[in-house]
Amino acid sequence: MPSYAYVYAPLSGQVTGTNFSGHSACNPGFGGLVDMGEGTSVRLYVSSYIRRVTMTKNLECCDGQSCGENYKQTVVIKLWGGLISSCRDYLGEVAYGHLSGAVATSKDLTSSDYTNGIFVGNIVSGTCTGCFTAAHVHGECKSGTMMTYYPAPLTAGSTIIFRFVVPSICSS
């Protein structure tokens, strides 16, 4: 039986859409699309198995649209796990799109990060024809499974959004 690591809701609010037609992943190789609304800032909340994150910024969302940079701004977060420091296996990636003030960083997680989350960016307001119809954050994952549905309520830091299988070599 596999063990799992989790990424929780980055804000409190509602799931406003999942894997719907006409909406594609912002980043190549990603899936598990979920749009989440009703917040102002986006934070990364993860289960304690995830011990390190690497966050990078790109302009992949709304590709091909004449939207401003904030609508296109995405943070891709690589997740590294392991219960012992000598075992830091790559678990997968999550990405959050339509952000302003996005942060890029690499860090080992502390107890405060698990409790308070890690600031990722702010949700952009406004609209962009063909891409962005209302304030929301776009989420997607690579090597993981989306675990929410539409129209689900979200509680920041406790509603599971994505699940990643823990490699057996690091789970003991």
C-alpha positions as protocol buffer text, in pm:
chain_id: "A"
residue {
  index: 1
  type: MET
  ca { x: 0 y: 0 z: 0 }
}
residue {
  index: 2
  type: PRO
  ca { x: 157 y: 333 z: -103 }
}
residue {
  index: 3
  type: SER
  ca { x: 214 y: 630 z: 125 }
}
residue {
  index: 4
  type: TYR
  ca { x: 119 y: 980 z: 13 }
}
residue {
  index: 5
  type: ALA
  ca { x: 231 y: 1341 z: 50 }
}
residue {
  index: 6
  type: TYR
  ca { x: -29 y: 1614 z: 12 }
}
residue {
  index: 7
  type: VAL
  ca { x: -65 y: 1972 z: -107 }
}
residue {
  index: 8
  type: TYR
  ca { x: -354 y: 2154 z: 58 }
}
residue {
  index: 9
  type: ALA
  ca { x: -575 y: 2443 z: -59 }
}
residue {
  index: 10
  type: PRO
  ca { x: -372 y: 2763 z: -108 }
}
residue {
  index: 11
  type: LEU
  ca { x: -668 y: 2979 z: 5 }
}
residue {
  index: 12
  type: SER
  ca { x: -1014 y: 2959 z: 155 }
}
residue {
  index: 13
  type: GLY
  ca { x: -1301 y: 2989 z: -90 }
}
residue {
  index: 14
  type: GLN
  ca { x: -1450 y: 2769 z: -364 }
}
residue {
  index: 15
  type: VAL
  ca { x: -1334 y: 2545 z: -645 }
}
residue {
  index: 16
  type: THR
  ca { x: -1465 y: 2732 z: -951 }
}
residue {
  index: 17
  type: GLY
  ca { x: -1370 y: 2469 z: -1210 }
}
residue {
  index: 18
  type: THR
  ca { x: -1174 y: 2146 z: -1268 }
}
residue {
  index: 19
  type: ASN
  ca { x: -1036 y: 1984 z: -1586 }
}
residue {
  index: 20
  type: PHE
  ca { x: -1299 y: 2162 z: -1795 }
}
residue {
  index: 21
  type: SER
  ca { x: -1304 y: 2189 z: -2172 }
}
residue {
  index: 22
  type: GLY
  ca { x: -1142 y: 2492 z: -2327 }
}
residue {
  index: 23
  type: HIS
  ca { x: -900 y: 2523 z: -2036 }
}
residue {
  index: 24
  type: SER
  ca { x: -554 y: 2375 z: -2072 }
}
residue {
  index: 25
  type: ALA
  ca { x: -254 y: 2343 z: -1846 }
}
residue {
  index: 26
  type: CYS
  ca { x: -28 y: 2646 z: -1830 }
}
residue {
  index: 27
  type: ASN
  ca { x: 288 y: 2433 z: -1807 }
}
residue {
  index: 28
  type: PRO
  ca { x: 386 y: 2150 z: -2045 }
}
residue {
  index: 29
  type: GLY
  ca { x: 340 y: 1805 z: -1889 }
}
residue {
  index: 30
  type: PHE
  ca { x: 106 y: 1927 z: -1615 }
}
residue {
  index: 31
  type: GLY
  ca { x: -255 y: 1817 z: -1552 }
}
residue {
  index: 32
  type: GLY
  ca { x: -507 y: 1802 z: -1269 }
}
residue {
  index: 33
  type: LEU
  ca { x: -638 y: 2149 z: -1349 }
}
residue {
  index: 34
  type: VAL
  ca { x: -829 y: 2330 z: -1077 }
}
residue {
  index: 35
  type: ASP
  ca { x: -941 y: 2693 z: -1053 }
}
residue {
  index: 36
  type: MET
  ca { x: -996 y: 2833 z: -704 }
}
residue {
  index: 37
  type: GLY
  ca { x: -1157 y: 3166 z: -616 }
}
residue {
  index: 38
  type: GLU
  ca { x: -1241 y: 3403 z: -333 }
}
residue {
  index: 39
  type: GLY
  ca { x: -900 y: 3489 z: -194 }
}
residue {
  index: 40
  type: THR
  ca { x: -640 y: 3761 z: -222 }
}
residue {
  index: 41
  type: SER
  ca { x: -315 y: 3578 z: -156 }
}
residue {
  index: 42
  type: VAL
  ca { x: -191 y: 3229 z: -239 }
}
residue {
  index: 43
  type: ARG
  ca { x: 12 y: 3024 z: 9 }
}
residue {
  index: 44
  type: LEU
  ca { x: 170 y: 2681 z: -25 }
}
residue {
  index: 45
  type: TYR
  ca { x: 48 y: 2435 z: 240 }
}
residue {
  index: 46
  type: VAL
  ca { x: 195 y: 2084 z: 240 }
}
residue {
  index: 47
  type: SER
  ca { x: 199 y: 1771 z: 454 }
}
residue {
  index: 48
  type: SER
  ca { x: 498 y: 1711 z: 678 }
}
residue {
  index: 49
  type: TYR
  ca { x: 653 y: 1450 z: 448 }
}
residue {
  index: 50
  type: ILE
  ca { x: 746 y: 1730 z: 205 }
}
residue {
  index: 51
  type: ARG
  ca { x: 1072 y: 1873 z: 337 }
}
residue {
  index: 52
  type: ARG
  ca { x: 1205 y: 2102 z: 63 }
}
residue {
  index: 53
  type: VAL
  ca { x: 1054 y: 2319 z: -211 }
}
residue {
  index: 54
  type: THR
  ca { x: 1202 y: 2500 z: -510 }
}
residue {
  index: 55
  type: MET
  ca { x: 982 y: 2779 z: -646 }
}
residue {
  index: 56
  type: THR
  ca { x: 1045 y: 2937 z: -989 }
}
residue {
  index: 57
  type: LYS
  ca { x: 847 y: 3197 z: -1187 }
}
residue {
  index: 58
  type: ASN
  ca { x: 750 y: 3189 z: -1553 }
}
residue {
  index: 59
  type: LEU
  ca { x: 498 y: 3349 z: -1789 }
}
residue {
  index: 60
  type: GLU
  ca { x: 320 y: 3034 z: -1910 }
}
residue {
  index: 61
  type: CYS
  ca { x: -50 y: 3100 z: -1832 }
}
residue {
  index: 62
  type: CYS
  ca { x: -273 y: 3258 z: -2097 }
}
residue {
  index: 63
  type: ASP
  ca { x: -9 y: 3182 z: -2360 }
}
residue {
  index: 64
  type: GLY
  ca { x: -102 y: 3333 z: -2694 }
}
residue {
  index: 65
  type: GLN
  ca { x: -342 y: 3582 z: -2536 }
}
residue {
  index: 66
  type: SER
  ca { x: -283 y: 3956 z: -2519 }
}
residue {
  index: 67
  type: CYS
  ca { x: -312 y: 3957 z: -2142 }
}
residue {
  index: 68
  type: GLY
  ca { x: -86 y: 4154 z: -1910 }
}
residue {
  index: 69
  type: GLU
  ca { x: 212 y: 3989 z: -1742 }
}
residue {
  index: 70
  type: ASN
  ca { x: 28 y: 3931 z: -1412 }
}
residue {
  index: 71
  type: TYR
  ca { x: -234 y: 3713 z: -1582 }
}
residue {
  index: 72
  type: LYS
  ca { x: 46 y: 3504 z: -1735 }
}
residue {
  index: 73
  type: GLN
  ca { x: 265 y: 3483 z: -1423 }
}
residue {
  index: 74
  type: THR
  ca { x: 295 y: 3131 z: -1283 }
}
residue {
  index: 75
  type: VAL
  ca { x: 496 y: 2987 z: -995 }
}
residue {
  index: 76
  type: VAL
  ca { x: 613 y: 2627 z: -1044 }
}
residue {
  index: 77
  type: ILE
  ca { x: 695 y: 2451 z: -717 }
}
residue {
  index: 78
  type: LYS
  ca { x: 908 y: 2136 z: -712 }
}
residue {
  index: 79
  type: LEU
  ca { x: 840 y: 1917 z: -409 }
}
residue {
  index: 80
  type: TRP
  ca { x: 1109 y: 1712 z: -236 }
}
residue {
  index: 81
  type: GLY
  ca { x: 1032 y: 1466 z: 41 }
}
residue {
  index: 82
  type: GLY
  ca { x: 1194 y: 1235 z: 290 }
}
residue {
  index: 83
  type: LEU
  ca { x: 1165 y: 1158 z: 658 }
}
residue {
  index: 84
  type: ILE
  ca { x: 1542 y: 1147 z: 695 }
}
residue {
  index: 85
  type: SER
  ca { x: 1776 y: 1420 z: 569 }
}
residue {
  index: 86
  type: SER
  ca { x: 1979 y: 1177 z: 357 }
}
residue {
  index: 87
  type: CYS
  ca { x: 1669 y: 1090 z: 155 }
}
residue {
  index: 88
  type: ARG
  ca { x: 1531 y: 1380 z: -51 }
}
residue {
  index: 89
  type: ASP
  ca { x: 1332 y: 1223 z: -332 }
}
residue {
  index: 90
  type: TYR
  ca { x: 1160 y: 1431 z: -599 }
}
residue {
  index: 91
  type: LEU
  ca { x: 783 y: 1386 z: -554 }
}
residue {
  index: 92
  type: GLY
  ca { x: 640 y: 1606 z: -827 }
}
residue {
  index: 93
  type: GLU
  ca { x: 539 y: 1964 z: -895 }
}
residue {
  index: 94
  type: VAL
  ca { x: 249 y: 2200 z: -847 }
}
residue {
  index: 95
  type: ALA
  ca { x: 196 y: 2529 z: -1025 }
}
residue {
  index: 96
  type: TYR
  ca { x: -20 y: 2829 z: -941 }
}
residue {
  index: 97
  type: GLY
  ca { x: -108 y: 3081 z: -1211 }
}
residue {
  index: 98
  type: HIS
  ca { x: -254 y: 3432 z: -1249 }
}
residue {
  index: 99
  type: LEU
  ca { x: -36 y: 3586 z: -976 }
}
residue {
  index: 100
  type: SER
  ca { x: 120 y: 3922 z: -901 }
}
residue {
  index: 101
  type: GLY
  ca { x: 409 y: 3969 z: -660 }
}
residue {
  index: 102
  type: ALA
  ca { x: 506 y: 3604 z: -710 }
}
residue {
  index: 103
  type: VAL
  ca { x: 803 y: 3469 z: -515 }
}
residue {
  index: 104
  type: ALA
  ca { x: 1088 y: 3246 z: -635 }
}
residue {
  index: 105
  type: THR
  ca { x: 1286 y: 3066 z: -364 }
}
residue {
  index: 106
  type: SER
  ca { x: 1440 y: 2736 z: -253 }
}
residue {
  index: 107
  type: LYS
  ca { x: 1412 y: 2632 z: 107 }
}
residue {
  index: 108
  type: ASP
  ca { x: 1404 y: 2354 z: 359 }
}
residue {
  index: 109
  type: LEU
  ca { x: 1071 y: 2372 z: 539 }
}
residue {
  index: 110
  type: THR
  ca { x: 1035 y: 2466 z: 905 }
}
residue {
  index: 111
  type: SER
  ca { x: 751 y: 2403 z: 1149 }
}
residue {
  index: 112
  type: SER
  ca { x: 624 y: 2757 z: 1080 }
}
residue {
  index: 113
  type: ASP
  ca { x: 597 y: 2677 z: 707 }
}
residue {
  index: 114
  type: TYR
  ca { x: 367 y: 2382 z: 780 }
}
residue {
  index: 115
  type: THR
  ca { x: 146 y: 2593 z: 1008 }
}
residue {
  index: 116
  type: ASN
  ca { x: 136 y: 2925 z: 822 }
}
residue {
  index: 117
  type: GLY
  ca { x: 212 y: 2817 z: 466 }
}
residue {
  index: 118
  type: ILE
  ca { x: 465 y: 2980 z: 234 }
}
residue {
  index: 119
  type: PHE
  ca { x: 365 y: 3295 z: 47 }
}
residue {
  index: 120
  type: VAL
  ca { x: 350 y: 3225 z: -330 }
}
residue {
  index: 121
  type: GLY
  ca { x: 184 y: 3541 z: -470 }
}
residue {
  index: 122
  type: ASN
  ca { x: -131 y: 3752 z: -487 }
}
residue {
  index: 123
  type: ILE
  ca { x: -439 y: 3680 z: -698 }
}
residue {
  index: 124
  type: VAL
  ca { x: -485 y: 3915 z: -993 }
}
residue {
  index: 125
  type: SER
  ca { x: -819 y: 4092 z: -1030 }
}
residue {
  index: 126
  type: GLY
  ca { x: -988 y: 4196 z: -1353 }
}
residue {
  index: 127
  type: THR
  ca { x: -1044 y: 4004 z: -1675 }
}
residue {
  index: 128
  type: CYS
  ca { x: -856 y: 3899 z: -1989 }
}
residue {
  index: 129
  type: THR
  ca { x: -1066 y: 3779 z: -2283 }
}
residue {
  index: 130
  type: GLY
  ca { x: -1003 y: 3414 z: -2365 }
}
residue {
  index: 131
  type: CYS
  ca { x: -817 y: 3337 z: -2044 }
}
residue {
  index: 132
  type: PHE
  ca { x: -929 y: 3503 z: -1725 }
}
residue {
  index: 133
  type: THR
  ca { x: -1292 y: 3591 z: -1651 }
}
residue {
  index: 134
  type: ALA
  ca { x: -1279 y: 3660 z: -1275 }
}
residue {
  index: 135
  type: ALA
  ca { x: -1029 y: 3672 z: -989 }
}
residue {
  index: 136
  type: HIS
  ca { x: -902 y: 3319 z: -917 }
}
residue {
  index: 137
  type: VAL
  ca { x: -585 y: 3115 z: -888 }
}
residue {
  index: 138
  type: HIS
  ca { x: -520 y: 2841 z: -1141 }
}
residue {
  index: 139
  type: GLY
  ca { x: -363 y: 2523 z: -999 }
}
residue {
  index: 140
  type: GLU
  ca { x: -215 y: 2220 z: -1171 }
}
residue {
  index: 141
  type: CYS
  ca { x: 19 y: 1932 z: -1090 }
}
residue {
  index: 142
  type: LYS
  ca { x: 284 y: 1709 z: -1246 }
}
residue {
  index: 143
  type: SER
  ca { x: 339 y: 1351 z: -1122 }
}
residue {
  index: 144
  type: GLY
  ca { x: 48 y: 1389 z: -881 }
}
residue {
  index: 145
  type: THR
  ca { x: -328 y: 1344 z: -868 }
}
residue {
  index: 146
  type: MET
  ca { x: -592 y: 1615 z: -826 }
}
residue {
  index: 147
  type: MET
  ca { x: -810 y: 1528 z: -526 }
}
residue {
  index: 148
  type: THR
  ca { x: -1083 y: 1794 z: -532 }
}
residue {
  index: 149
  type: TYR
  ca { x: -1401 y: 1849 z: -733 }
}
residue {
  index: 150
  type: TYR
  ca { x: -1628 y: 2129 z: -853 }
}
residue {
  index: 151
  type: PRO
  ca { x: -1797 y: 2307 z: -673 }
}
residue {
  index: 152
  type: ALA
  ca { x: -1614 y: 2216 z: -352 }
}
residue {
  index: 153
  type: PRO
  ca { x: -1557 y: 2453 z: -61 }
}
residue {
  index: 154
  type: LEU
  ca { x: -1191 y: 2512 z: 27 }
}
residue {
  index: 155
  type: THR
  ca { x: -1023 y: 2575 z: 360 }
}
residue {
  index: 156
  type: ALA
  ca { x: -668 y: 2706 z: 336 }
}
residue {
  index: 157
  type: GLY
  ca { x: -417 y: 2457 z: 468 }
}
residue {
  index: 158
  type: SER
  ca { x: -661 y: 2169 z: 525 }
}
residue {
  index: 159
  type: THR
  ca { x: -855 y: 2080 z: 207 }
}
residue {
  index: 160
  type: ILE
  ca { x: -647 y: 1833 z: 2 }
}
residue {
  index: 161
  type: ILE
  ca { x: -595 y: 1955 z: -354 }
}
residue {
  index: 162
  type: PHE
  ca { x: -314 y: 1730 z: -485 }
}
residue {
  index: 163
  type: ARG
  ca { x: -169 y: 1392 z: -378 }
}
residue {
  index: 164
  type: PHE
  ca { x: 177 y: 1252 z: -457 }
}
residue {
  index: 165
  type: VAL
  ca { x: 298 y: 895 z: -411 }
}
residue {
  index: 166
  type: VAL
  ca { x: 592 y: 865 z: -172 }
}
residue {
  index: 167
  type: PRO
  ca { x: 874 y: 648 z: -313 }
}
residue {
  index: 168
  type: SER
  ca { x: 909 y: 333 z: -102 }
}
residue {
  index: 169
  type: ILE
  ca { x: 1282 y: 391 z: -52 }
}
residue {
  index: 170
  type: CYS
  ca { x: 1207 y: 707 z: 151 }
}
residue {
  index: 171
  type: SER
  ca { x: 889 y: 610 z: 333 }
}
residue {
  index: 172
  type: SER
  ca { x: 1051 y: 419 z: 619 }
}
